[in-house]
Amino acid sequence: MDKRKRYTAEEKMKILREVLEDGKPVSDVAEAYGVHPNLIFNWRKQLFEVGAQLFEIKRGDISAKAEDRKVAALEGRLRHKDEVIAELAGELLEIKKKNCGLM
């Protein structure tokens, strides 16, 4: 029983490089390496699908710091609002006590 040939990432890139960079026809490259042409097309599709991820800016350290600063600023605003609400609630309670509920 025949086992399937497993290609390493380096082998796949070598085959794709011949097609994409050297401009060789897929059928010629497939024949030279004993690979079905559909397999080369699938590899090319995979390469282009994940290729965009290579160009994404991955600055986790900076984005994490920015997020921490944003969270700290929002927590500060929330704390300030809580203080204002507590102050207003206290004033309202004092007014109610002075007027003995005449409001």
C-alpha positions as CSV (number, residue, x, y, z in Angstrom):
1,M,0.0,0.0,0.0
2,D,1.4,3.4,-1.0
3,K,2.0,6.0,1.7
4,R,1.3,9.6,0.9
5,K,4.3,11.9,0.6
6,R,4.4,14.6,3.2
7,Y,6.0,17.8,2.1
8,T,7.7,20.1,4.6
9,A,7.0,23.8,4.6
10,E,10.4,24.4,2.9
11,E,9.6,22.0,0.1
12,K,6.2,23.6,-0.5
13,M,7.8,27.0,-0.6
14,K,10.5,25.8,-3.0
15,I,7.8,24.4,-5.3
16,L,5.7,27.6,-5.0
17,R,8.7,29.8,-5.6
18,E,9.3,28.1,-8.9
19,V,5.8,28.8,-10.0
20,L,5.4,32.3,-8.6
21,E,8.8,33.8,-8.9
22,D,10.4,31.9,-11.8
23,G,7.1,31.9,-13.8
24,K,7.3,28.2,-14.6
25,P,4.0,26.6,-15.6
26,V,2.3,24.7,-12.8
27,S,2.0,21.6,-14.9
28,D,5.8,21.5,-15.5
29,V,6.6,22.0,-11.8
30,A,4.1,19.4,-10.8
31,E,5.6,16.9,-13.2
32,A,9.1,17.6,-12.0
33,Y,8.3,17.1,-8.4
34,G,5.7,14.4,-8.8
35,V,2.9,16.5,-7.3
36,H,-0.6,16.9,-8.6
37,P,-1.2,20.4,-10.0
38,N,-4.3,20.9,-7.8
39,L,-2.0,20.5,-4.7
40,I,0.2,23.3,-5.9
41,F,-2.9,25.5,-6.5
42,N,-4.1,24.6,-3.0
43,W,-0.8,25.6,-1.5
44,R,-0.8,28.8,-3.4
45,K,-4.3,29.6,-2.1
46,Q,-3.2,28.9,1.5
47,L,-0.1,31.1,1.1
48,F,-2.2,34.0,-0.1
49,E,-4.8,33.5,2.6
50,V,-2.3,33.7,5.5
51,G,0.0,36.1,3.7
52,A,-2.0,39.1,4.8
53,Q,-1.3,38.2,8.4
54,L,2.4,38.7,7.9
55,F,1.9,42.3,7.1
56,E,-0.4,43.1,10.0
57,I,1.3,45.3,12.6
58,K,1.7,43.2,15.8
59,R,2.6,45.6,18.5
60,G,1.0,43.9,21.4
61,D,3.2,45.7,23.9
62,I,2.2,49.1,22.7
63,S,-1.4,48.3,22.3
64,A,-1.5,46.7,25.7
65,K,0.0,49.9,27.3
66,A,-2.5,52.1,25.4
67,E,-5.3,49.9,26.6
68,D,-4.1,50.1,30.2
69,R,-3.9,53.9,30.0
70,K,-7.4,54.0,28.6
71,V,-8.7,51.7,31.3
72,A,-7.0,53.8,34.0
73,A,-8.5,57.0,32.5
74,L,-12.0,55.5,32.5
75,E,-11.6,54.2,36.0
76,G,-10.6,57.7,37.1
77,R,-13.7,59.2,35.4
78,L,-15.9,56.6,37.0
79,R,-14.4,57.3,40.5
80,H,-15.0,61.0,40.0
81,K,-18.6,60.4,39.0
82,D,-19.1,58.2,42.0
83,E,-17.8,61.0,44.2
84,V,-20.1,63.5,42.6
85,I,-23.1,61.2,43.0
86,A,-22.3,60.5,46.7
87,E,-21.9,64.3,47.3
88,L,-25.3,65.0,45.7
89,A,-27.0,62.2,47.5
90,G,-25.6,63.5,50.8
91,E,-26.8,67.0,50.1
92,L,-30.2,65.7,49.2
93,L,-30.4,63.7,52.4
94,E,-29.4,66.8,54.5
95,I,-32.1,68.9,52.7
96,K,-34.7,66.3,53.4
97,K,-33.7,66.1,57.1
98,K,-33.9,69.9,57.4
99,N,-37.3,70.1,55.9
100,C,-38.5,67.1,57.9
101,G,-40.0,65.6,54.7
102,L,-42.0,68.7,53.8
103,M,-41.0,68.4,50.2
